[in-house]
């Protein structure tokens, strides 16, 4: 009986089945952090009503300047 418990205990210590799941969780968390950072950087263009930037006007200004140069 004692030998069986020792074998089960060693199997438990050597089991690495949860390691893959933990790595996926860390990878997914890293992707979320990068996505949130990108949203914070580009929020002025994503939500133009809350910022002085207006992508429609910016694009029109670029087009006007490009056309004036040709």
C-alpha beads as a LAMMPS data file, in Angstrom:
LAMMPS data file: protein, C-alpha beads

70 atoms
69 bonds

1 atom types
1 bond types

-500.0 500.0 xlo xhi
-500.0 500.0 ylo yhi
-500.0 500.0 zlo zhi

Masses

1 110.0

Atoms # bond

1 1 1 0.000 0.000 0.000
2 1 1 2.799 2.369 0.913
3 1 1 4.561 1.661 -2.381
4 1 1 1.410 2.524 -4.300
5 1 1 1.105 5.869 -2.510
6 1 1 4.755 6.609 -3.228
7 1 1 4.253 5.861 -6.946
8 1 1 1.153 8.071 -7.097
9 1 1 2.984 10.857 -5.284
10 1 1 5.919 10.687 -7.726
11 1 1 3.516 10.677 -10.686
12 1 1 1.901 13.802 -9.281
13 1 1 5.269 15.548 -8.912
14 1 1 6.386 14.626 -12.428
15 1 1 3.115 15.546 -14.143
16 1 1 3.577 18.550 -16.453
17 1 1 0.115 18.556 -18.003
18 1 1 -0.875 21.951 -16.647
19 1 1 2.274 23.632 -17.934
20 1 1 0.876 24.056 -21.455
21 1 1 -2.293 25.677 -20.155
22 1 1 -0.302 28.121 -18.050
23 1 1 1.808 29.083 -21.062
24 1 1 -1.306 29.728 -23.140
25 1 1 -2.744 31.898 -20.374
26 1 1 0.463 33.957 -20.230
27 1 1 0.533 34.296 -24.017
28 1 1 -3.109 35.386 -24.137
29 1 1 -2.474 37.894 -21.352
30 1 1 0.445 39.355 -23.293
31 1 1 -1.706 39.760 -26.393
32 1 1 -4.352 41.556 -24.341
33 1 1 -1.746 43.943 -22.904
34 1 1 -0.451 44.782 -26.390
35 1 1 -3.989 45.332 -27.690
36 1 1 -4.854 47.662 -24.799
37 1 1 -1.616 49.599 -25.324
38 1 1 -2.431 50.017 -29.023
39 1 1 -5.927 51.250 -28.190
40 1 1 -4.534 53.793 -25.750
41 1 1 -2.014 55.039 -28.307
42 1 1 -4.547 55.341 -31.131
43 1 1 -7.616 56.351 -29.110
44 1 1 -7.549 59.884 -30.548
45 1 1 -8.194 58.483 -33.995
46 1 1 -10.627 55.828 -32.835
47 1 1 -12.852 58.240 -30.890
48 1 1 -12.641 61.573 -32.757
49 1 1 -15.452 63.196 -30.766
50 1 1 -13.293 63.166 -27.648
51 1 1 -10.162 64.613 -29.234
52 1 1 -9.081 67.622 -31.254
53 1 1 -7.982 65.287 -34.069
54 1 1 -10.408 64.650 -36.885
55 1 1 -9.320 62.000 -39.355
56 1 1 -11.752 63.173 -42.032
57 1 1 -10.277 66.676 -41.971
58 1 1 -6.734 65.318 -41.761
59 1 1 -7.262 63.154 -44.839
60 1 1 -8.804 66.057 -46.728
61 1 1 -5.862 68.299 -45.815
62 1 1 -3.404 65.666 -47.023
63 1 1 -5.283 65.232 -50.301
64 1 1 -5.465 69.000 -50.826
65 1 1 -1.737 69.419 -50.171
66 1 1 -0.820 66.504 -52.433
67 1 1 -3.019 67.802 -55.250
68 1 1 -1.639 71.329 -54.874
69 1 1 1.897 69.993 -55.222
70 1 1 1.260 68.304 -58.587

Bonds

1 1 1 2
2 1 2 3
3 1 3 4
4 1 4 5
5 1 5 6
6 1 6 7
7 1 7 8
8 1 8 9
9 1 9 10
10 1 10 11
11 1 11 12
12 1 12 13
13 1 13 14
14 1 14 15
15 1 15 16
16 1 16 17
17 1 17 18
18 1 18 19
19 1 19 20
20 1 20 21
21 1 21 22
22 1 22 23
23 1 23 24
24 1 24 25
25 1 25 26
26 1 26 27
27 1 27 28
28 1 28 29
29 1 29 30
30 1 30 31
31 1 31 32
32 1 32 33
33 1 33 34
34 1 34 35
35 1 35 36
36 1 36 37
37 1 37 38
38 1 38 39
39 1 39 40
40 1 40 41
41 1 41 42
42 1 42 43
43 1 43 44
44 1 44 45
45 1 45 46
46 1 46 47
47 1 47 48
48 1 48 49
49 1 49 50
50 1 50 51
51 1 51 52
52 1 52 53
53 1 53 54
54 1 54 55
55 1 55 56
56 1 56 57
57 1 57 58
58 1 58 59
59 1 59 60
60 1 60 61
61 1 61 62
62 1 62 63
63 1 63 64
64 1 64 65
65 1 65 66
66 1 66 67
67 1 67 68
68 1 68 69
69 1 69 70
